[in-house]
Amino acid sequence: MTKFYITTAIPYVNGLPHVGHSLEYFQADTISNYHRLKGDKTLLLSGADENALKNVQAAEKEDIPVQEFLDRNSKIWHDIYKFLEIQLDIFQRGSDQKKHWPGVQKLWKLCKKNGDIYKKSYEGLYCVGCESFITPAELVNSLCPIHQKKPELIKEENYFFRLSKYQDQLIKLIKSNEFKITPENKKQEALSFIESGLKDFSVSRSNKRAKGVGVPVPGDSDQKIYVWFDALAIYMTGIGFGWNEEKWKIWWPADLHIIGKDINRFHAVYWPAMLLSAKLPLPKQILIHGFVNLKGEKISKSLGNTVSPEDVVKQYGLEPLRYFMLSQIPIDTDGDFTNERFKEIYNADLANGLGNSVARLAKLIETHKPIYEDEEIKDFSPYVHATFVNFRFSEALSTIWTHIRNLDKRLNEWEPWNKTNIQKAAEWTELIHGIRQIAYDLQPFLPKTAEKILKQFSGSIKFTPALFPRL
């Protein structure tokens, strides 16, 4: 048995989850399902980024204590995993002073011991939405291109991390795939940023600007550790770093981080540099997905165009949403979500495609009681295994749906119900084996649907109500 440790991004809890977040959670759960089905010892972690300035501002806007705000919103983010039926093993909060703060401070001390943290005065443009300083060249019409807001001019004395020191080492690690970034276009984006010249970045904030929230800088009570230095450490503190070293050593390094493209820089550049400085193992791979757009515009809390995943699931069902996200949003580009497109895909692929094929075959078997060999499916098709190397979920599902169409085509061409029992046996065996293989291959992607089909086509096969009623 091998271990597989996978993480999602750690979201800010200043707002509520929207349907775009479900893409990453379904991707993570699909990968986790695959490894569990293979027999790997698998762990999925997420958490709450609670020490961000934007969280403080959101609490102030509601006129409630910050910790009360964090407790309420972090529970909402934790519960969305349960609602979406994601098998989440650990949810690590940034405000946890017992299981998070010690690890963050330990990471800080290791980097400082190596001479990579120093103090200086600094003035720059700070985007609260990004929780990051940005340069004038990155602005579009004087606004942050992601959050469409004007950054604040900040001047204060902070601690800085010597990011520039690790430029050549990062280039070598990424180009060699020792530190692997997928897909290729996101890898090239990270390399382009590094090759343009890395600059040291701020890793603390004054207590005044942090408003007292955050992990204290060791040995300096006037400073809090910068949110990205703090939040990235959740990937390690959640599995014991700083409080249970034995557990941490079992699971670290992470086998896969899954993140959105807007935080590529922090995970593909800052995070590995921090770990190199601390002389800790790097995660093996980062998977970077695009945005889910609503009519061409990014779904975003800051832009106010969110769609609730609860609303979509209550109206159409959980696995239809799961199917749409995995099949319609390519891993290397953005994708669009609209109710019209959702209904189109649901009816074409689920109701008329998979659902109709399953119902049709089951009804024929129940009616004609054919002779066939009861073959057990023991493994995924080769293309499914390949999917979990390059994570091209949409291509894998497209292939599965090709097999579904081919199964229908074989039924129409063979007309097995018109032939003798001897002739029927081989053909029925192939048909039943085909639908079972399709269901087996669907397990990581649509676990409940796959389970229903596998149960229906084992033992006494009977017709059951449609898997997906037409909308």
Backbone hydrogen bonds, N-H to C=O, Kabsch-Sander energy under -0.5 kcal/mol:
donor,donor_aa,acceptor,acceptor_aa,energy
4,F,41,K,-2.7
6,I,4,F,-0.5
6,I,43,L,-2.7
7,T,256,L,-2.1
8,T,45,L,-2.0
13,V,49,D,-0.9
19,V,307,V,-3.2
21,H,18,H,-1.6
22,S,18,H,-0.7
22,S,19,V,-0.7
23,L,19,V,-0.5
23,L,20,G,-1.0
24,E,20,G,-0.6
25,Y,21,H,-1.7
26,F,22,S,-2.9
27,Q,23,L,-2.3
28,A,24,E,-2.6
29,D,25,Y,-2.3
30,T,26,F,-2.5
31,I,27,Q,-2.3
32,S,28,A,-2.5
33,N,29,D,-2.9
34,Y,30,T,-2.1
35,H,31,I,-2.0
36,R,32,S,-2.5
37,L,33,N,-2.8
38,K,34,Y,-1.6
39,G,35,H,-0.6
39,G,36,R,-1.1
40,D,35,H,-2.7
41,K,2,T,-2.8
42,T,40,D,-0.9
43,L,4,F,-2.3
45,L,6,I,-2.2
46,S,90,I,-2.4
48,A,92,Q,-1.9
49,D,11,P,-2.9
50,E,48,A,-1.1
55,N,52,A,-0.7
56,V,52,A,-1.3
57,Q,53,L,-2.4
58,A,54,K,-1.9
59,A,55,N,-2.1
60,E,56,V,-2.4
61,K,57,Q,-2.0
62,E,58,A,-1.4
63,D,59,A,-0.7
63,D,60,E,-0.6
64,I,59,A,-2.0
69,F,65,P,-2.2
70,L,66,V,-2.7
71,D,67,Q,-2.7
72,R,68,E,-2.1
73,N,69,F,-2.7
74,S,70,L,-2.7
75,K,71,D,-1.4
76,I,72,R,-1.4
77,W,73,N,-2.1
78,H,74,S,-2.4
79,D,75,K,-2.8
80,I,76,I,-1.3
81,Y,77,W,-0.7
81,Y,78,H,-0.8
82,K,78,H,-0.9
83,F,79,D,-2.7
84,L,80,I,-2.2
85,E,82,K,-1.2
86,I,81,Y,-2.9
88,L,86,I,-1.9
89,D,44,L,-2.0
90,I,44,L,-1.7
92,Q,46,S,-2.4
93,R,91,F,-0.5
94,G,48,A,-1.9
96,D,93,R,-1.1
97,Q,95,S,-0.9
100,H,96,D,-1.4
101,W,96,D,-1.7
103,G,100,H,-0.5
104,V,100,H,-2.0
105,Q,101,W,-2.4
106,K,102,P,-1.8
107,L,103,G,-2.4
108,W,104,V,-2.2
109,K,105,Q,-2.3
110,L,106,K,-2.2
111,C,107,L,-2.1
112,K,108,W,-2.6
113,K,109,K,-2.6
114,N,110,L,-1.1
115,G,112,K,-1.9
116,D,111,C,-2.3
118,Y,160,F,-2.1
120,K,158,N,-2.7
122,Y,156,E,-2.3
124,G,154,I,-2.7
125,L,134,I,-0.7
126,Y,152,E,-3.5
127,C,132,S,-2.6
128,V,126,Y,-0.7
131,E,127,C,-1.6
132,S,127,C,-1.6
134,I,125,L,-2.5
138,E,135,T,-1.4
139,L,135,T,-0.5
139,L,136,P,-1.0
140,V,143,L,-2.7
143,L,140,V,-1.4
144,C,149,K,-2.8
148,Q,144,C,-2.3
152,E,126,Y,-2.8
154,I,124,G,-3.4
154,I,152,E,-0.7
156,E,122,Y,-2.2
158,N,120,K,-2.5
158,N,156,E,-0.6
160,F,118,Y,-4.2
161,F,201,F,-2.7
162,R,116,D,-2.2
163,L,161,F,-2.4
165,K,162,R,-0.7
166,Y,163,L,-2.0
167,Q,164,S,-1.3
170,L,166,Y,-2.4
171,I,167,Q,-2.1
172,K,168,D,-2.0
173,L,169,Q,-2.3
174,I,170,L,-2.5
175,K,171,I,-2.5
176,S,172,K,-1.8
177,N,174,I,-0.9
178,E,173,L,-1.1
179,F,173,L,-2.2
180,K,178,E,-0.6
180,K,284,K,-2.0
182,T,286,I,-2.9
186,K,183,P,-0.6
187,K,183,P,-1.7
188,Q,184,E,-2.4
189,E,185,N,-1.5
190,A,186,K,-2.0
191,L,187,K,-2.3
192,S,188,Q,-2.6
193,F,189,E,-2.1
194,I,190,A,-2.2
195,E,191,L,-3.1
196,S,192,S,-1.2
197,G,194,I,-1.7
201,F,161,F,-1.2
203,V,159,Y,-3.2
204,S,159,Y,-0.6
205,R,224,K,-2.5
207,N,222,D,-2.4
210,A,206,S,-2.7
211,K,207,N,-1.2
212,G,207,N,-1.7
213,V,210,A,-1.5
217,V,220,D,-0.6
217,V,223,Q,-2.3
220,D,217,V,-2.2
223,Q,220,D,-1.6
224,K,205,R,-2.9
225,I,215,V,-3.3
226,Y,203,V,-2.5
230,D,226,Y,-2.3
231,A,227,V,-3.6
232,L,228,W,-1.9
233,A,229,F,-0.6
234,I,231,A,-1.6
235,Y,232,L,-1.4
236,M,233,A,-1.8
237,T,233,A,-3.1
238,G,234,I,-2.3
239,I,236,M,-1.2
240,G,237,T,-1.6
241,F,236,M,-2.2
243,W,240,G,-2.5
244,N,240,G,-4.2
248,W,244,N,-2.2
249,K,245,E,-2.4
250,I,246,E,-1.1
251,W,247,K,-1.6
252,W,248,W,-3.1
255,D,5,Y,-2.2
256,L,5,Y,-1.7
257,H,285,Q,-2.1
258,I,7,T,-2.3
259,I,287,L,-2.5
261,K,289,H,-1.6
263,I,260,G,-1.7
264,N,261,K,-1.3
267,H,263,I,-1.6
268,A,264,N,-3.3
269,V,265,R,-1.6
270,Y,265,R,-1.7
271,W,266,F,-2.5
273,A,269,V,-1.6
274,M,270,Y,-2.4
275,L,271,W,-2.1
276,L,272,P,-2.5
277,S,273,A,-2.4
278,A,274,M,-2.1
279,K,275,L,-0.6
279,K,276,L,-0.8
280,L,275,L,-2.8
284,K,254,A,-2.8
286,I,180,K,-2.4
287,L,257,H,-3.3
288,I,182,T,-2.9
288,I,286,I,-0.6
289,H,259,I,-2.4
289,H,287,L,-0.6
290,G,333,T,-0.6
293,N,291,F,-0.6
293,N,335,G,-3.7
294,L,297,E,-3.8
295,K,293,N,-0.6
297,E,294,L,-1.2
299,I,292,V,-2.0
300,S,298,K,-0.5
304,G,300,S,-1.0
305,N,300,S,-1.2
312,V,308,S,-1.6
313,V,309,P,-2.5
314,K,310,E,-2.7
315,Q,311,D,-1.5
316,Y,312,V,-2.8
317,G,312,V,-0.5
317,G,313,V,-2.2
321,L,317,G,-1.1
322,R,318,L,-2.4
323,Y,319,E,-2.9
324,F,320,P,-2.3
325,M,321,L,-2.4
326,L,322,R,-2.2
327,S,323,Y,-2.4
328,Q,324,F,-2.6
329,I,325,M,-0.9
333,T,330,P,-0.9
335,G,291,F,-2.2
337,F,293,N,-3.2
342,F,338,T,-2.5
343,K,339,N,-2.5
344,E,340,E,-2.0
345,I,341,R,-2.4
346,Y,342,F,-2.6
347,N,343,K,-2.6
348,A,344,E,-2.3
349,D,345,I,-2.7
350,L,345,I,-0.8
350,L,346,Y,-1.5
351,A,346,Y,-2.5
352,N,347,N,-3.0
354,L,349,D,-2.8
355,G,350,L,-3.0
356,N,351,A,-0.8
357,S,353,G,-2.0
358,V,354,L,-2.5
359,A,355,G,-2.2
360,R,356,N,-2.5
361,L,357,S,-2.3
362,A,358,V,-2.4
363,K,359,A,-2.3
364,L,360,R,-2.0
365,I,361,L,-2.2
366,E,362,A,-2.5
367,T,363,K,-2.2
368,H,364,L,-2.8
369,K,365,I,-2.3
375,E,373,E,-1.4
384,V,381,S,-1.2
385,H,381,S,-1.6
386,A,382,P,-2.1
387,T,383,Y,-1.4
388,F,384,V,-1.0
388,F,385,H,-0.8
389,V,386,A,-1.8
390,N,386,A,-1.4
391,F,387,T,-3.0
393,F,391,F,-1.7
396,A,392,R,-1.8
397,L,393,F,-2.6
398,S,394,S,-1.9
399,T,395,E,-1.9
400,I,396,A,-2.2
401,W,397,L,-2.5
402,T,398,S,-1.4
403,H,399,T,-1.8
404,I,400,I,-1.8
405,R,401,W,-2.0
406,N,402,T,-2.3
407,L,403,H,-2.1
408,D,404,I,-1.9
409,K,405,R,-2.2
410,R,406,N,-2.5
411,L,407,L,-2.0
412,N,408,D,-2.1
413,E,409,K,-2.3
414,W,410,R,-2.9
415,E,411,L,-1.9
418,N,415,E,-2.4
419,K,416,P,-1.5
424,K,420,T,-2.3
425,A,421,N,-1.9
426,A,422,I,-0.6
427,E,423,Q,-0.9
428,W,424,K,-3.5
429,T,425,A,-2.3
430,E,426,A,-2.1
431,L,427,E,-2.3
432,I,428,W,-2.9
433,H,429,T,-2.7
434,G,430,E,-2.3
435,I,431,L,-2.2
436,R,432,I,-2.1
437,Q,433,H,-2.4
438,I,434,G,-2.2
439,A,435,I,-2.2
440,Y,436,R,-2.8
441,D,437,Q,-2.7
442,L,438,I,-1.4
443,Q,439,A,-0.7
443,Q,440,Y,-1.0
445,F,442,L,-0.6
446,L,442,L,-3.2
450,A,446,L,-2.7
451,E,447,P,-2.1
452,K,448,K,-2.1
453,I,449,T,-2.1
454,L,450,A,-2.6
455,K,451,E,-2.2
456,Q,452,K,-2.3
457,F,453,I,-2.1
458,S,455,K,-1.2
461,I,459,G,-0.8
